Amino acid sequence: MTIFNKVFIAAVGVACAFSIACGGGSSPAKANVIVQTGQNVAPIVVNAGPAASLSGSQAFSYANGAFASVTVCVPGTSTCQTIDGVLVDTGSSGLRILSSALTNVSLPQQNTAGGNPVAECLTFLGSYTWGPVQTADVQIAGEKASAVPIQVLSDTAFPVPTACSSSAPGPSADTLATLGANGILGVGPFAQDCGNASACVTTGSAGLYYQCISGSCTSTGEPLAQQVVNPVALFSTDNNGAIIELPAVSSSAVSVNGSLVFGIGTQSNNALGSATVYGMDSNTFSFTTEYNGSPYAGSFIDSGSNGYFFLDSGTAGLPNCTDSTGTPTGFYCPTSPKTFSATNEGTNGTSGAVSFTIANADTLFANSSDNAFSQLGGPSIMGTPSSSNPDFFDWGLPFFYGRNIYTSIENTTAPGGATPYWAY
Amino acid sequence: MVESSKVSIPLKRLAAAGALALAMTALPASASLGGDAASIQADQVHMQGTRTMRAAGSYTVHEIQGENGTKVREYISADGKVFALAWNGPWFPDMKQILGTYFDQYSRASQTQRTTRIRRGPVMINEPGLIVQIGGHMRAFAGRAYVPEMLPAGVGAESIQ
């Protein structure tokens, strides 16, 4: 432990050499300023989410979900619908809306060059989304993007291909009861969800895009411009990234209000300021978190993860929570809160120390009215760094409380260095 | 973990050998975890991949680089059984293909919510006789699966990467 402390202090020293923002180092020393107004500012809220209003046993309260409202319109018309309860996710890119939530607009179907409807299978951790690719004009706050390919989530518009369901780790999340949100607003660091690899554009072996002929869907390549896209990248202004701004949460809260601010350094209200820029690998969209002298090279910041997911029970010294059968639930359950220190390292050479605290998830969840938890955590997949399969620290939504976190989009220009990057 | 050999096995030659092996032993077309080493060939053909092999003490690791960029490593014990898998890359591998007869157990377990509140994070399946862990994010996933009872003596889970 003594050795570890020395390493930690040394790491802070390095951070200060690169950053003027490192005075506090770990927990923000002073409250972050949250922008409230501007045509590029959308309010977000961390609360139970729209699934809480479902009836009976289907009802559930989301934990650590940040929700926004998104307006979708039939392209080129004023026929629009505003969808609330859309999860803001920096770990994915593209707008996905439940078919069941699109009650007032009928969006045009995207077709292949050959005239066949296009559908998408997207694998998330623990679930997948399936449904047609349709086109919408998208408006969030005062920002507009035209003719945006989006995914409309439905298990019935086209039958789910076996190739989609058999690759997925879990059930489909195409209803409010399974997704817990009316949609996902993916504002991650990549522009399109698949990208320009031949597996996406030509062969379709990535397994994301399908063409449907006579009710049967088979995988296909999807041209880059047709792919489901981070709508921010298609805004006419403020299109180089977004900032999630949430206040600090001491332990738990029923709801938390914050802002989703579009653009980085494009307006007076979205300047980089004193935030430190952490460059990310432009292929894996990851950076390195160093913990106890070991690098975790697949680390990432993800508002769609609802806890800190890191190490394993043994390495972290945190007992796993278990269910009634004794099976680990995937969260940590220490007898008393435990604080950790790690150092994030950007590919651009910056580094900065972070400290965070993990409390007992069962205790946190015991108060069923709380929905925001700053000390929620669970294990990562391997717990040990590895050269062939880089393990990660997954900096989920708790990391966002008390920080303004910038996610820049690849292939754009933004202050502070080459994109893509995170900054905070 | 010392690499004592590294062999590259091109797909075309393997496809022919695999077809012969399949014809001779009537192996299931898709059986990986828990299956015989020959099932790797089915995986390689399925993934349209190239394969490299290295020895690591009491076992060998076959890595298949799929056409879509995702790598799957299959761990083979001295008695020729696939006791573990690890993978990483931009997309998921075909879980049904690589988990073989364990897929149904995996599928059931992955649909079981064990907490009062939803968890959005790495997949952690901890079943009797089956561990599956998957993490990462869009365009960068990693995972591993193994049968604890099949790990060769002296080989720990930390070797499955």
Chai-1 contact restraints between the chains, C-beta under 6 A:
chainA,res_idxA,chainB,res_idxB,connection_type,confidence,min_distance_angstrom,max_distance_angstrom,comment,restraint_id
A,A63,B,R117,contact,1.0,0.0,6.0,A-B,restraint_1
A,G91,B,H137,contact,1.0,0.0,6.0,A-B,restraint_2
A,S92,B,M138,contact,1.0,0.0,6.0,A-B,restraint_3
A,T123,B,F92,contact,1.0,0.0,6.0,A-B,restraint_4
A,L125,B,V123,contact,1.0,0.0,6.0,A-B,restraint_5
A,G126,B,V123,contact,1.0,0.0,6.0,A-B,restraint_6
A,S166,B,K96,contact,1.0,0.0,6.0,A-B,restraint_7
A,S167,B,F92,contact,1.0,0.0,6.0,A-B,restraint_8
A,S167,B,D94,contact,1.0,0.0,6.0,A-B,restraint_9
A,S167,B,M95,contact,1.0,0.0,6.0,A-B,restraint_10
A,P169,B,S110,contact,1.0,0.0,6.0,A-B,restraint_11
A,P169,B,V123,contact,1.0,0.0,6.0,A-B,restraint_12
A,P169,B,I134,contact,1.0,0.0,6.0,A-B,restraint_13
A,G170,B,S110,contact,1.0,0.0,6.0,A-B,restraint_14
A,G170,B,Q111,contact,1.0,0.0,6.0,A-B,restraint_15
A,P171,B,Q111,contact,1.0,0.0,6.0,A-B,restraint_16
A,G180,B,I118,contact,1.0,0.0,6.0,A-B,restraint_17
A,A199,B,N68,contact,1.0,0.0,6.0,A-B,restraint_18
A,S205,B,E67,contact,1.0,0.0,6.0,A-B,restraint_19
A,S205,B,N68,contact,1.0,0.0,6.0,A-B,restraint_20
A,A206,B,N68,contact,1.0,0.0,6.0,A-B,restraint_21
A,A206,B,W91,contact,1.0,0.0,6.0,A-B,restraint_22
A,G207,B,W91,contact,1.0,0.0,6.0,A-B,restraint_23
A,T284,B,A140,contact,1.0,0.0,6.0,A-B,restraint_24
A,F285,B,A140,contact,1.0,0.0,6.0,A-B,restraint_25
A,S286,B,A140,contact,1.0,0.0,6.0,A-B,restraint_26
A,F300,B,H137,contact,1.0,0.0,6.0,A-B,restraint_27
A,D302,B,H137,contact,1.0,0.0,6.0,A-B,restraint_28
A,S305,B,R120,contact,1.0,0.0,6.0,A-B,restraint_29
A,S305,B,G121,contact,1.0,0.0,6.0,A-B,restraint_30
A,N306,B,R120,contact,1.0,0.0,6.0,A-B,restraint_31
A,G307,B,G121,contact,1.0,0.0,6.0,A-B,restraint_32
A,F309,B,G121,contact,1.0,0.0,6.0,A-B,restraint_33
A,F309,B,P122,contact,1.0,0.0,6.0,A-B,restraint_34
A,D323,B,R114,contact,1.0,0.0,6.0,A-B,restraint_35
A,T327,B,N126,contact,1.0,0.0,6.0,A-B,restraint_36
A,P328,B,N126,contact,1.0,0.0,6.0,A-B,restraint_37
A,T329,B,R114,contact,1.0,0.0,6.0,A-B,restraint_38
A,T329,B,T115,contact,1.0,0.0,6.0,A-B,restraint_39
A,G330,B,R119,contact,1.0,0.0,6.0,A-B,restraint_40
A,G330,B,M124,contact,1.0,0.0,6.0,A-B,restraint_41
A,F365,B,T116,contact,1.0,0.0,6.0,A-B,restraint_42
A,F365,B,R117,contact,1.0,0.0,6.0,A-B,restraint_43
A,G378,B,G121,contact,1.0,0.0,6.0,A-B,restraint_44
A,S380,B,P122,contact,1.0,0.0,6.0,A-B,restraint_45
A,S380,B,G135,contact,1.0,0.0,6.0,A-B,restraint_46
A,I381,B,P122,contact,1.0,0.0,6.0,A-B,restraint_47
A,I381,B,Q133,contact,1.0,0.0,6.0,A-B,restraint_48
A,I381,B,G135,contact,1.0,0.0,6.0,A-B,restraint_49
A,T384,B,E158,contact,1.0,0.0,6.0,A-B,restraint_50
A,S386,B,Q161,contact,1.0,0.0,6.0,A-B,restraint_51
A,S388,B,Q161,contact,1.0,0.0,6.0,A-B,restraint_52
A,N389,B,A86,contact,1.0,0.0,6.0,A-B,restraint_53
A,N389,B,N88,contact,1.0,0.0,6.0,A-B,restraint_54
A,N389,B,A142,contact,1.0,0.0,6.0,A-B,restraint_55
A,N389,B,Q161,contact,1.0,0.0,6.0,A-B,restraint_56
